[in-house]
Amino acid sequence: MNRWLLTLSIFLLSFTTALAHHGWRWTSDTNVEVIGVIESATLGNPHGVLILDVEGQKWTAEVGQPWRNQRAGLKDEMMSKGTEITIDGQRSADPKELRVKAERIVIDGKRYVLYPERN
């Protein structure tokens, strides 16, 4: 019985940690606009991550899962090093953390909506 409870506790702890990271819990309720140049892009599951140079500061931007990016019309090659990008999304609830979860992206004047339900 004790082993079963321990196993269940570990599972629940890891599950809630994953939900907190991959959901919206870590974000604030305030949208921000971040304009920068992509320094690196790691795209794929569970979601893409861009490192941006924003006026000399390094920002992390979470973009959508591959299917979400594709649905919005984004292609991986559009998010390559050196590309100027504007991200509208929710900033981290921790003001010391330079991190944003993208809801909308603008590249070369074209707007891509990752989360149409959040417009």
Secondary structure, DSSP 8 states (H G I E B T S, - for coil): -HHHHHHHHHHHHHHHHHHHHHSSTTEEEEEEEEEEEEEEEE-SSS--EEEEEETTEEEEEE---HHHHHHHT--GGGG-TT-EEEEEEEEESSTTS-EEEEEEEEETTEEEES-GGG-
